[in-house]
Amino acid sequence: MKYRVYITVLLIIFSFHNILSDEIDMQKAAEGIDPHAQHRKESKEQSHHHEFRADQVSPAGLMFPHVHKKGSWVLDFRYMGMQMSGLLNGNKSMGTYETLWFPQFDPSVSMPTGSLLTGGPSIPQTSANGYRYMSVPKSMLMESYMTSAMYGISDDTMIMFMVPVVKNQMLMETSNFDSSAMKSGGVGDITLSAAHRFLKRNDHEFFLNFGISLPTGSIDERDWMPMMGNQKVPYNMQPGTGTINYLPGIAYSGKSNRFSWGLGANANLRSSKNQNQYRFGNIYELNSWIAYSLFSWASVSIRVQALYWDNIKGQDGSLDPKMDPQNDPNRQGGNRTDALVGMNFLMEEGIRFGFEAGKPFHQHLNGPQLAMQTIFNVFVRYELN
């Protein structure tokens, strides 16, 4: 259903764009005006007006689509860090030892919805099978180092190649009061993508973007764990997904003399199951931001992002879901809304730097799951014209 809605929105936008463009071009042609000359003139003037502003690019935590001059290259390096601690089940906080010692129940078991007196199919045929975890996570630091190369194949279309390196650190607690660290890392899933500006009116631009991530990251990383020895790390500690993933998106951005703003929707759609017989849940993301230009070389921004992600489909047979909630494919989904503030700087012509920090103000997790606490993003960009 979500795919159908997404595709329908894209088709409506394409249709609207074609109808609007045709009507404008026909009117200008009837008046003896080249319908494309004015657009080229407006694009050149507006590009020159905004080219040397710090807020020409989006806040640090967002790879927002934008175009470069035909034949130009951009090199981009980003750091993204996320600190998590504390356990949430839904929006209810759970203590470490409460999670370890209190019985847990399989969330995939359907419970009756009707009366036991009436009988019928509403009576469950299986029990919830209560169990207790042997270990739970206490805190986690997820870090990504992303290097990207972008190239303008036209004044309206850009392609990008991105290589991420992932580093994860986690502190675990066991039912016998032992604490231990768990680590994993490596090259993540490499991404190939393209962004196309399909409509521009004065300082308003509309983009479509699409990418594919390749299964270059490992899904078989291992580390030592208390009471279990050298074991495969949980799903959320693996650097890769093991699947080809599709990355569609749509975005709008606008600018004025002092302000810039944007709104974008993206999805990460997983393909079939990987070699370990599971696939990560789809991710849906909505971002909105506004920036204010303090000077031509410095700007401040506020961004709000909303995320929704599904549970894992399938299961890795080597991960016991009753040992650790992170091994349970039915305890991986959730939704979260974050608020972030940041600054961008134009260091000198062609070199940009920015940072961003924020916290969630809403979380609902299919837990017990680690709750997000803080988010920090940094980027450095070098533009080769």
C-alpha positions as CSV (number, residue, x, y, z in Angstrom):
1,M,0.0,0.0,0.0
2,K,2.8,2.4,0.9
3,Y,4.5,1.7,-2.4
4,R,1.3,2.5,-4.4
5,V,0.8,5.8,-2.6
6,Y,4.4,6.8,-3.2
7,I,4.2,6.0,-6.9
8,T,0.9,7.7,-7.3
9,V,2.3,11.0,-5.8
10,L,5.2,10.8,-8.2
11,L,2.9,10.3,-11.2
12,I,0.7,13.2,-10.2
13,I,3.7,15.5,-9.9
14,F,5.1,14.5,-13.3
15,S,1.7,15.0,-14.9
16,F,1.3,18.5,-13.3
17,H,4.8,19.5,-14.4
18,N,4.2,18.4,-18.0
19,I,0.8,20.2,-18.2
20,L,2.1,23.4,-16.6
21,S,5.3,23.5,-18.8
22,D,3.3,22.9,-22.0
23,E,0.8,25.6,-21.3
24,I,3.5,28.2,-20.5
25,D,5.6,27.3,-23.5
26,M,2.6,27.5,-25.9
27,Q,1.6,30.9,-24.5
28,K,5.2,32.3,-24.9
29,A,5.5,30.8,-28.4
30,A,2.2,32.6,-29.4
31,E,3.7,35.9,-28.2
32,G,6.9,35.2,-30.3
33,I,9.1,34.6,-27.2
34,D,11.6,31.8,-27.0
35,P,10.0,29.7,-24.1
36,H,13.4,28.5,-23.0
37,A,15.5,31.7,-23.2
38,Q,13.9,33.4,-20.2
39,H,14.3,30.2,-18.1
40,R,18.0,30.1,-18.9
41,K,18.4,33.8,-18.0
42,E,16.5,33.3,-14.7
43,S,18.6,30.3,-13.8
44,K,21.8,32.0,-14.5
45,E,20.9,35.1,-12.5
46,Q,19.5,33.2,-9.5
47,S,22.4,30.8,-9.4
48,H,24.9,33.7,-9.3
49,H,22.9,35.4,-6.6
50,H,22.9,32.4,-4.2
51,E,26.1,30.7,-5.3
52,F,28.4,32.2,-2.6
53,R,26.2,31.7,0.5
54,A,26.8,29.3,3.3
55,D,23.2,28.0,3.2
56,Q,23.4,27.1,-0.5
57,V,23.6,23.5,0.7
58,S,21.3,21.8,3.3
59,P,22.1,21.1,7.0
60,A,24.9,18.7,7.8
61,G,22.7,15.6,8.5
62,L,20.9,15.8,5.2
63,M,22.1,14.8,1.8
64,F,19.5,17.0,0.1
65,P,19.5,16.9,-3.7
66,H,20.8,19.9,-5.6
67,V,22.5,20.5,-8.9
68,H,26.0,21.6,-9.9
69,K,27.3,23.1,-13.1
70,K,27.6,20.6,-16.0
71,G,31.0,18.9,-15.9
72,S,31.8,20.0,-12.3
73,W,32.9,17.7,-9.4
74,V,32.1,17.8,-5.7
75,L,33.9,15.8,-3.0
76,D,32.0,15.4,0.2
77,F,33.0,13.9,3.6
78,R,30.5,13.4,6.4
79,Y,30.5,12.1,9.9
80,M,27.2,11.0,11.6
81,G,27.1,9.9,15.2
82,M,24.2,8.6,17.2
83,Q,24.3,7.9,20.9
84,M,21.6,5.6,22.4
85,S,20.9,4.5,26.0
86,G,18.0,3.3,28.0
87,L,15.3,0.9,26.9
88,L,11.9,1.7,25.5
89,N,8.9,-0.6,24.9
90,G,6.5,1.5,22.9
91,N,7.0,4.9,24.6
92,K,7.4,3.3,28.1
93,S,10.8,3.3,29.7
94,M,12.1,-0.1,31.0
95,G,14.9,-0.6,33.4
96,T,17.8,-3.0,32.6
97,Y,17.0,-5.5,35.4
98,E,13.3,-5.2,34.8
99,T,14.0,-6.3,31.2
100,L,16.3,-9.1,32.3
101,W,14.3,-10.5,35.2
102,F,10.7,-10.0,34.3
103,P,9.1,-12.6,31.9
104,Q,9.0,-11.5,28.2
105,F,6.4,-12.7,25.7
106,D,6.7,-13.3,22.0
107,P,5.2,-10.3,20.2
108,S,4.4,-12.4,17.1
109,V,1.9,-14.6,18.9
110,S,-1.7,-13.5,18.3
111,M,-3.9,-13.3,21.4
112,P,-7.7,-13.8,21.3
113,T,-10.0,-11.0,20.3
114,G,-13.4,-12.6,21.1
115,S,-14.9,-14.4,24.0
116,L,-13.7,-17.8,25.2
117,L,-17.4,-18.7,25.9
118,T,-18.4,-18.4,22.2
119,G,-15.5,-20.5,21.0
120,G,-14.5,-20.2,17.3
121,P,-11.3,-19.2,15.6
122,S,-10.6,-16.4,18.1
123,I,-9.3,-18.9,20.6
124,P,-5.4,-19.1,20.3
125,Q,-3.9,-22.5,19.6
126,T,-0.5,-21.5,21.0
127,S,0.7,-19.9,24.2
128,A,2.9,-16.8,24.5
129,N,5.7,-18.9,25.9
130,G,7.2,-16.6,28.6
131,Y,11.0,-16.4,28.8
132,R,13.7,-14.2,30.4
133,Y,16.6,-12.6,28.5
134,M,20.2,-13.5,29.3
135,S,21.6,-10.1,28.2
136,V,20.3,-6.7,27.2
137,P,22.0,-3.6,25.7
138,K,22.7,-0.6,28.0
139,S,24.1,1.9,25.6
140,M,25.4,2.1,22.0
141,L,27.4,4.5,19.8
142,M,26.8,4.2,16.0
143,E,29.2,6.1,13.8
144,S,29.3,6.5,10.0
145,Y,32.1,8.0,8.0
146,M,30.8,8.7,4.4
147,T,32.9,9.8,1.4
148,S,31.0,10.9,-1.7
149,A,31.9,12.0,-5.2
150,M,29.3,14.0,-7.1
151,Y,29.3,14.9,-10.8
152,G,27.0,17.3,-12.8
153,I,26.1,15.5,-16.0
154,S,23.9,18.5,-16.9
155,D,22.8,21.8,-15.3
156,D,19.7,19.9,-14.0
157,T,21.1,16.4,-13.2
158,M,23.7,15.2,-10.7
159,I,25.0,11.7,-10.1
160,M,26.7,10.5,-6.8
161,F,28.8,7.6,-5.6
162,M,29.1,7.1,-1.8
163,V,31.2,4.8,0.3
164,P,30.3,4.5,4.0
165,V,32.5,3.1,6.8
166,V,30.5,2.0,9.9
167,K,31.7,1.7,13.5
168,N,29.5,0.4,16.3
169,Q,30.2,0.1,20.0
170,M,27.8,-1.3,22.6
171,L,27.8,-1.9,26.3
172,M,25.9,-5.1,27.4
173,E,24.5,-6.2,30.8
174,T,23.8,-9.8,31.7
175,S,21.5,-11.4,34.2
176,N,24.4,-12.2,36.5
177,F,25.5,-8.5,36.8
178,D,28.3,-8.8,34.2
179,S,29.0,-5.8,31.9
180,S,30.9,-6.1,28.7
181,A,31.6,-4.2,25.5
182,M,30.7,-5.3,22.0
183,K,32.2,-3.9,18.8
184,S,31.8,-4.2,15.1
185,G,32.6,-2.2,12.0
186,G,33.7,-2.1,8.4
187,V,32.6,-0.9,5.0
188,G,28.9,-0.5,4.7
189,D,26.6,-0.7,1.7
190,I,27.9,1.4,-1.2
191,T,25.4,3.7,-2.8
192,L,24.9,4.9,-6.4
193,S,22.3,7.6,-6.9
194,A,21.1,10.5,-9.2
195,A,19.1,13.6,-8.6
196,H,17.2,15.5,-11.3
197,R,15.7,19.0,-11.1
198,F,12.5,18.7,-13.0
199,L,11.0,22.1,-12.2
200,K,12.5,25.5,-11.4
201,R,10.5,28.7,-10.9
202,N,12.5,31.7,-9.7
203,D,13.9,30.6,-6.3
204,H,11.9,27.5,-6.1
205,E,13.2,24.1,-7.2
206,F,11.7,20.6,-7.3
207,F,13.8,17.4,-7.5
208,L,13.4,13.7,-8.0
209,N,16.1,11.4,-6.8
210,F,16.7,7.7,-7.0
211,G,19.5,5.5,-5.8
212,I,20.5,1.9,-5.3
213,S,22.6,0.5,-2.4
214,L,24.7,-2.6,-3.1
215,P,25.2,-5.4,-0.5
216,T,28.9,-4.6,0.1
217,G,28.7,-4.5,3.9
218,S,29.1,-7.6,6.0
219,I,26.2,-9.3,7.8
220,D,28.3,-11.9,9.5
221,E,30.4,-9.8,11.9
222,R,31.3,-11.6,15.2
223,D,32.5,-10.5,18.7
224,W,32.9,-12.0,22.2
225,M,29.8,-11.9,24.4
226,P,29.3,-12.8,28.0
227,M,28.3,-16.4,28.6
228,M,28.2,-17.0,24.9
229,G,31.8,-16.6,23.7
230,N,32.6,-15.6,20.1
231,Q,29.1,-15.0,18.6
232,K,27.6,-13.2,15.7
233,V,26.6,-9.7,16.7
234,P,22.9,-8.6,16.5
235,Y,21.2,-7.3,13.5
236,N,21.6,-3.6,14.4
237,M,25.4,-4.1,14.9
238,Q,26.0,-5.5,11.3
239,P,27.7,-3.0,8.9
240,G,25.6,-4.0,6.0
241,T,22.1,-5.3,5.0
242,G,23.0,-8.1,2.6
243,T,20.4,-6.9,0.1
244,I,20.1,-4.5,-2.8
245,N,18.0,-1.6,-1.6
246,Y,16.1,1.0,-3.6
247,L,16.2,4.7,-2.5
248,P,13.5,6.9,-4.1
249,G,12.9,10.4,-3.0
250,I,11.3,13.8,-3.9
251,A,12.3,17.2,-2.6
252,Y,11.5,20.9,-2.8
253,S,13.8,23.8,-1.8
254,G,13.4,27.6,-1.9
255,K,15.5,30.7,-1.2
256,S,15.1,34.4,-0.4
257,N,17.6,37.1,0.4
258,R,18.2,35.8,3.9
259,F,16.3,32.6,4.3
260,S,16.4,29.1,2.6
261,W,14.2,26.2,3.3
262,G,13.4,22.7,2.1
263,L,11.0,19.7,2.4
264,G,11.9,16.2,1.3
265,A,10.5,12.6,1.5
266,N,12.8,9.5,1.1
267,A,12.4,5.8,1.4
268,N,14.8,2.9,1.8
269,L,13.0,-0.1,0.2
270,R,14.6,-3.5,0.8
271,S,14.6,-6.2,-1.9
272,S,14.4,-10.0,-1.3
273,K,15.9,-11.7,1.7
274,N,19.7,-11.9,2.0
275,Q,21.8,-15.1,2.3
276,N,21.0,-15.3,6.0
277,Q,17.3,-15.5,5.2
278,Y,16.1,-12.1,6.4
279,R,15.7,-8.6,5.2
280,F,15.7,-5.3,7.2
281,G,12.5,-3.4,7.4
282,N,11.8,-0.5,5.0
283,I,12.6,3.0,6.2
284,Y,10.4,6.1,5.4
285,E,11.8,9.5,6.2
286,L,10.4,13.1,6.0
287,N,12.6,16.1,6.5
288,S,11.8,19.9,6.7
289,W,14.3,22.6,7.4
290,I,14.8,26.4,7.4
291,A,18.1,28.3,7.5
292,Y,18.9,31.9,8.0
293,S,22.0,33.6,6.5
294,L,23.7,35.6,9.2
295,F,26.5,36.6,6.7
296,S,27.3,35.3,3.3
297,W,29.8,33.0,4.9
298,A,27.7,31.7,7.9
299,S,24.1,30.5,8.4
300,V,22.1,28.8,11.2
301,S,19.5,26.2,10.6
302,I,16.6,24.3,12.3
303,R,15.6,20.9,11.0
304,V,12.8,18.4,12.0
305,Q,13.0,14.8,10.7
306,A,10.4,12.1,11.1
307,L,11.4,8.4,10.7
308,Y,9.4,5.2,10.5
309,W,11.0,1.8,10.1
310,D,9.5,-1.7,9.9
311,N,10.4,-4.9,11.8
312,I,12.8,-7.3,10.2
313,K,11.2,-9.9,7.9
314,G,12.5,-13.4,8.2
315,Q,15.2,-14.5,10.7
316,D,18.9,-15.3,11.0
317,G,18.9,-18.8,12.4
318,S,22.1,-18.2,14.3
319,L,20.6,-15.4,16.4
320,D,18.5,-16.6,19.3
321,P,15.7,-14.1,19.9
322,K,15.3,-15.3,23.5
323,M,18.9,-14.5,24.4
324,D,18.8,-10.8,23.6
325,P,16.0,-8.5,22.4
326,Q,18.2,-7.3,19.6
327,N,18.1,-10.8,18.1
328,D,14.3,-10.7,17.8
329,P,13.2,-9.7,14.3
330,N,9.8,-8.6,15.8
331,R,11.5,-6.0,18.1
332,Q,13.2,-3.9,15.5
333,G,10.6,-1.5,14.2
334,G,9.5,1.9,15.5
335,N,9.1,5.6,14.7
336,R,10.9,8.7,15.9
337,T,10.8,12.5,15.4
338,D,14.0,14.6,15.9
339,A,14.7,18.3,16.2
340,L,18.2,19.5,15.2
341,V,20.0,22.8,15.1
342,G,23.1,23.5,13.0
343,M,25.4,26.0,11.3
344,N,27.0,26.1,7.8
345,F,30.1,28.0,6.9
346,L,31.6,29.0,3.5
347,M,35.3,28.8,4.4
348,E,36.5,30.1,1.0
349,E,35.4,29.7,-2.6
350,G,34.6,26.0,-3.1
351,I,35.1,24.8,0.5
352,R,32.2,24.4,2.9
353,F,31.9,23.1,6.4
354,G,28.9,22.5,8.7
355,F,27.7,20.8,11.8
356,E,24.4,19.8,13.4
357,A,23.2,18.4,16.7
358,G,19.8,17.3,18.0
359,K,17.6,15.1,20.1
360,P,14.4,13.2,19.6
361,F,11.2,14.7,21.0
362,H,9.1,11.6,20.3
363,Q,10.0,7.9,20.1
364,H,7.8,4.8,19.9
365,L,9.8,1.5,19.6
366,N,8.8,-2.1,19.2
367,G,11.0,-2.9,22.2
368,P,12.7,-3.5,24.4
369,Q,14.9,-1.3,22.2
370,L,17.7,1.2,22.9
371,A,16.3,4.8,22.8
372,M,18.0,7.5,20.8
373,Q,19.5,10.2,23.0
374,T,21.7,12.5,20.9
375,I,22.6,13.0,17.2
376,F,25.6,14.8,15.8
377,N,26.5,15.4,12.2
378,V,29.5,17.1,10.5
379,F,30.4,17.7,6.8
380,V,33.2,19.1,4.8
381,R,32.7,19.7,1.1
382,Y,35.1,20.7,-1.7
383,E,33.6,22.0,-5.0
384,L,35.7,21.7,-8.2
385,N,34.3,24.0,-10.9
